[in-house]
């Protein structure tokens, strides 16, 4: 029997895992919609929205709530933020179920997952009462239980991946809270995006590993190394894209014109004045409202140029990798899919600039990054050498 045979998991595990993958895709794409429609601070309290589990229907309903002093209520935006939180909460419950199913054969496995989850659950009402230090201590304790379990358990039954994914989704909830309470702080916004895509990647990997549908290739080892490098480059590019969005630098080179001045040039120059040092300061003060951005033009140009240069490097690498796949028997479909995704993503990026960041195109650009991640993680999970 191959060491890479299907893990001994609950027989319906893969179904729950694929449901979680689909829900994570919805959460990430809808989160991009919330962010790009400037609704990220439309519910200034957390996890409620102006003290409500759902969201208020009219401004007159929130006049006496403390959150109304932070930000005026906007009906057309508040529902977006709170629906996103509800979707994320549903995903958290589903990931908890996967972690329990994966750990059920480990000694005290279910007890450890449950204890960590209860600590985090207890931290939420404490945070809402203003007991922030105690709430943070409980959340950290829950995270440490899960990380300790992930380090001790093997992945033969996906127990390690299940515990790690639950730990990531809990940290995602913390980042979501800090996104609001720290007023769209760029490092938190970027981290929230990366956390969501890390969750997506872990779930995709678990879903494929829970079923026995490998792609048998003699050169699987070599191709996996190509995939790993591609994932690293894609991760860097996604982080840069998140930094562009968090600092409102998407249109810093100009927009709304089909001339070359905004693309491939930037403000009419191939290498315009820029400030990389200021543009990539990761930590700035807490208490600053970052909505709309706080950087000057040169700093935002530096961020945009870095994103474009990395996009060229990533696209070239993935196209070369696609040619490598094309020459590998049985991999023609994967090659064509990768080329199509790269072409679509580059096109959407250019249209964002040329059309001045229309919401549907900007959201589709985020979805394109998720699909590229899906393709690479799927290859990593499924490529096997013949027994």
Buried (B, 14 or more C-beta within 10 A) or exposed (E): EEEBEEBEBBEEBBEBBBBBBEBBBBBBBBBBBBBBBBBBBBBBBBBBBBBBEEBBEEEEBBEEBEBBEBBEBBEEBBBBBBBBBBBBBBBBEBBBBBBBBBBBBBEEBBEBBBBBBEBBEBBBEBBBEEBEEBBBBBBBBBBEBBBBBBEEBEBEBBBBBBBBBBBBBBBBBBBBBBBBBBBBBBBBBBBBBBBBBBBBBBBBBBBBBBBEEBBEBEBBEEBBEBBEEBBEBBBBBBBBBBBBBBBBBBBBBBBEEEEEBBBEBBBEEEEBEBBEEBBBEEEEEEEEEBEEBBBEBBBBBBBBBBBBEBBEEBBEBBBEBBEBBBEBEEBEEBBEBBBEBBEBBBBBBBBBBBBBBEEEBBBBBBBBBBBBBBBBBBBBBBBBBEE
